[in-house]
Amino acid sequence: MMRKPAIGFVLACVFLDALGIGLIVPVLPRLIGSLADTRDLQTSWYGAIMVSYGLMQFFFAPILGALSDRIGRRPVLLTGILGLSIMMIVPAVSQSLPFILLSRLVGGMMSSNIVVAQAYIADVTPSHQRIASFGKIGAIFGIAFVLGPAVGGVLGQTDPKIPFFVASAICALNFLYGFFILPESLRVRSTAPLSLGRLNPFSAIWSLAGNLSLRPLLVVITLFTLAQSLMQCTWALYTEYRYAWTPLMIGMSIFALGLSISLTQGFILPRLVQKLAPGHIIVTGLLIGLSSMLVIALSPSGAVSLAMVCLFAVMGIVGPTIQGLISRRCEASTQGVNMGAVSSLNSFTGAISPLIGTPLLMITADHHMHPVLAGAPYLATVLLIACALALTLKTNVGGD
């Protein structure tokens, strides 16, 4: 039986965690720009910092997941939250781009505890309700990114360092909340040794892919998250280059995107789960994502792109659906390490998407008025979604 109070506790922790991260989104490019001499240098450092964050998540997601299978979800969650609080302060007090990079490396490691939150949800939720429950995590992130970037954009108008101090304080409050309120969810702990092979993200992914029924799901979610990450990591600089948006305008656009994500995953997805098969949900989400990205790539209008990025949020129904299907097919004692493997795939896409997006952003910067070249980052996104859609239709990935 689902333990609703426990879900409420962990969702509150996820919300506060995401809120702290969301605060810095609209001001990070400006903070980097204040320390970089040229636009190309700003773009390069921005890309490197984004890559480092995703790379650390890639390596540490299965480690934290496996550790939570062994010692419990609560201590791993709390340690990650406390570490994030400390690392948020570094960019605000540092005048060095390498130190900011270092802080994001450690921050990426600590933020990998999202896989522990997902495993927590799997612990306390019946298998047939997990798609909707994973959607709640997405909705919580959406709400946090509604509030976080909007507030961060306003605070960053005065000084881009202020949101980092506020984010650190929020993460500290989150730690205190979890320390006194959050109960442990894990009833049966794993006895498998924490070997280097088991903690290696490549081994964890390979082990998960050993299940033939999961392979198409893993490929589709990789393509999907790569497309999503490419959009997210380029949006702030893309809108600055192409539409000359200010940090406040960027923050407001992310506000609109987050609100759309929240509505989609919190209200639309649970209703779709009751009416449609998982495969149909995945196809619907990918079709909507492909269409909206194509319009953004070709549109010279910031207003049109804002409307389309809100529509793009509907593609978010794909991720929780695939995660729910994977969780259903995994044993209870391996939820942490398996969610860690999935998260490593997601983090891998987060690490490589800036490598793809950075040179494409340079094309946007140089050809911001060109009707096709200006949309280079999102033409790449369209291609990725099209590949995911083709594989979904060919393999019936939603068969359960």
C-alpha positions, 0 to 999 in steps of 0.5 A, spaced: 500 500 500 502 506 498 504 510 504 502 517 502 505 521 508 512 518 506 511 520 499 509 527 501 516 528 505 520 526 500 517 530 495 518 536 499 525 535 499 525 534 492 522 541 491 526 545 496 532 541 492 530 543 485 528 550 488 535 552 490 538 549 483 533 553 479 534 560 482 541 560 479 539 558 472 538 565 469 544 568 472 549 563 471 551 565 464 551 572 466 556 570 472 560 567 467 560 573 463 562 577 468 569 573 469 570 572 461 573 577 457 569 575 450 563 572 448 566 565 445 570 565 452 563 565 456 560 560 451 566 555 452 566 556 460 558 555 460 559 549 456 565 546 460 561 548 467 554 544 464 558 538 462 562 537 468 555 537 472 552 532 468 559 528 468 559 528 475 552 525 476 553 520 471 559 517 475 555 518 482 548 516 480 549 508 481 554 509 487 549 513 491 543 508 488 547 502 490 549 505 497 542 507 498 540 500 497 545 498 502 545 503 508 538 506 507 535 512 503 535 517 508 542 518 510 544 518 502 539 523 501 541 528 507 548 528 505 547 530 498 542 536 500 547 538 505 553 538 500 549 542 495 548 547 500 555 548 501 557 548 494 552 553 492 556 558 496 562 557 492 560 561 485 558 567 489 564 568 493 569 566 488 572 571 483 575 565 479 572 561 473 576 554 475 573 555 482 566 555 479 567 549 475 570 545 481 564 547 485 559 545 480 563 538 479 562 537 487 555 540 486 553 535 480 556 529 485 551 531 490 545 532 486 545 525 484 541 523 490 535 524 485 536 517 484 535 516 491 528 520 491 526 516 485 528 509 489 524 512 495 518 513 491 519 506 488 519 503 495 513 506 498 508 505 491 505 499 488 508 498 481 501 499 477 502 506 480 509 508 479 508 512 472 504 517 476 508 517 482 514 518 478 510 524 474 509 527 481 517 528 481 517 531 475 511 536 477 515 538 483 521 539 479 516 543 474 513 547 480 520 549 483 523 551 476 517 556 476 519 559 482 526 558 482 528 562 475 523 567 476 525 569 483 533 568 481 531 572 475 529 578 479 534 577 484 540 577 479 538 584 476 541 587 482 547 582 483 548 575 479 551 572 486 545 573 490 541 567 488 547 563 490 546 565 497 539 564 497 539 557 494 544 555 499 540 557 504 534 554 501 538 547 501 540 548 508 533 549 510 531 543 506 537 539 510 534 541 517 527 539 514 529 532 512 533 531 518 527 532 523 521 529 518 523 524 513 522 517 515 526 511 512 523 507 506 527 501 505 525 495 508 529 490 505 536 492 504 541 489 499 546 484 501 550 485 495 557 487 496 559 495 494 564 492 489 567 497 484 564 493 478 557 494 481 558 501 482 561 503 475 556 506 471 558 503 465 557 496 469 550 498 472 548 500 465 550 494 462 547 490 467 540 493 466 541 492 459 542 485 460 534 485 460 532 484 453 525 487 455 529 493 457 534 495 451 529 499 447 526 503 453 533 505 455 535 507 448 529 511 447 530 514 454 537 516 452 535 519 445 529 523 449 533 525 455 539 528 450 534 532 446 531 535 453 538 536 455 540 539 449 534 544 449 535 546 457 542 547 456 542 552 450 536 556 452 539 561 456 544 563 451 540 561 445 534 566 447 540 572 449 543 571 442 537 570 438 532 575 441 536 579 446 533 577 452 535 579 459 536 575 465 529 577 467 526 575 461 530 568 461 527 567 468 520 568 466 521 564 460 523 558 464 517 560 469 512 559 463 516 552 462 516 550 469 509 551 470 507 547 463 511 541 466 508 541 473 501 541 469 503 536 464 506 531 469 502 533 475 495 533 472 495 530 465 500 524 466 495 521 471 489 522 467 493 519 461 495 513 465 488 511 466 486 512 459 492 510 454 497 504 454 504 506 456 506 506 448 501 511 446 503 516 451 510 515 449 508 516 442 504 522 443 509 526 447 515 525 442 510 527 437 508 534 441 516 535 442 518 534 435 513 539 432 514 544 438 522 544 437 521 544 429 517 551 430 522 554 435 528 552 430 525 556 424 521 562 428 525 568 428 519 570 434 521 570 441 513 570 443 512 564 438 518 560 441 516 562 448 509 559 446 512 553 443 517 551 449 511 551 453 508 546 448 515 542 448 513 541 456 508 536 454 514 531 452 515 530 459 510 525 459 515 520 456 520 520 462 516 518 467 512 513 463 519 509 461 522 510 468 515 507 471 516 501 466 523 500 468 521 500 475 516 495 474 521 490 471 526 490 476 526 487 483 525 491 490 532 490 492 535 493 486 531 499 485 536 504 487 542 501 483 537 500 477 534 507 478 542 510 478 543 506 472 537 510 468 540 516 472 547 515 469 544 515 462 540 521 463 546 524 466 551 522 460 546 526 456 546 532 460 554 531 460 554 531 452 549 535 450 553 542 452 558 539 447 553 538 442 550 545 444 556 549 445 558 549 437 551 550 435 550 556 440 556 559 436 552 558 430 546 562 433 551 567 435 554 568 428 548 567 424 542 570 429 538 573 424 539 567 419 532 563 418 535 556 419 542 557 421 540 561 427 536 555 430 541 550 429 541 547 436 533 545 436 534 542 429 539 537 432 533 536 438 528 535 432 533 529 429 534 526 436 526 526 437 525 523 430 530 517 432 526 516 438 520 516 435 522 511 430 524 506 435 518 507 439 514 505 433 518 500 430 519 496 437 513 497 441 517 499 447 511 500 451 509 493 451 508 491 459 
